[in-house]
Amino acid sequence: MLDKLDKEFAFGREALDVRAYRQELLSSNIANADTPGYKARDVDFSSALAGALKKTGATADPTASGTAQLQMAQPVTVSAGAGLATTSAGHMSGNATLTASGGSTDDYGRLAYRIPGQPALDGNTVDMDSERVQFADNALHFEAGMTVLSGQIKTMLSAITSN
């Protein structure tokens, strides 16, 4: 049963995973806008999604029948990991680590460095105007993907609970 549900939501899940990964990259670029020598990074969404789907054997068409299922996304888990050094008796030990959900970011293709429109003297290639536009665009697409996925879930729940 779960494999059929996973198959139904696989495309949307992978798309949201790639969008979330891209949002992390864009926010990292914005955070390092004043760091000398920092090179702005990004990932091409369409090729990253195609690569993630291809690696797992699925197709990019969410409506195609007979698509291969993607591996189940792992839930966020807290596990014992590397401890943090404490320098004072009041510090917490910090043994827990948070493992992100979804697939490995290795599935999302190679990171690309952005070619700056106007290079800075300090070697930084972050163009804040471009980054803000990309960030807003990616956030909008992420929200649209969430809306579609929520609609699919509501439809499933309606079908399950109808008499």
Residue, then its C-alpha position, 0 to 999 in steps of 0.5 A: m500500500l505504501d509503495k503505491l502512495d509513494k509512487e503517486f507522490a514521487f515526482g512532487r517529492e523529488a521536485l520539492d527536494v530539488r527546490a529546497y536544495r536550490q533555496e539553500l544554495l541561493s540563501s548561501n549566496i546571499a549570505n556570502a555577498d560580502t565575502p571576498g573570493y566567494k563564488a556564487r553557486d546554483v543548480d539547474f532545476s530541470s536537469a537536477l530533477a531529471g537526474a534525480l528521477k533518472k537515477t531512481g528509474a522514474t520518469a519526469d511525467p507524473t501522470a504516466s502510468g507504469t512509472a518506476q517508483l522512487q525510493m521512499a524519502q527517509p523521515v527526519t531523524v535524530s541520532a547519536g553522532a559526533g559530539l561537540a567539545t565542551t569548554s565549560a561545565g555549563h555547555m551542553s554535550g551536543n551528541a544529537t545530529l539532525t538528518a535531513s529528509g529526502g534523497s541525497t543531494d548527490d542526485y541533484g547534479r553538479l553545482a555550477y558557478r555563476i558567471p557574473g555580469q559585473p565582476a567585483l574587485d575582491g573576486n566575489t561573483v554574487d550579484m544581489d539583484s540576480e540572487r534575490v530574483q532567483f530566490a523569490d522565483n524559486a520560493l514561488h515555485f516551491e509554494a506552487g509545488m506544495t499546493v499541487l502536492s497538498g491537492q493530491i493528498k486531499t484528493m487521496l484522503s477524500a477517496i479513502t474516506s468516502n463511502 
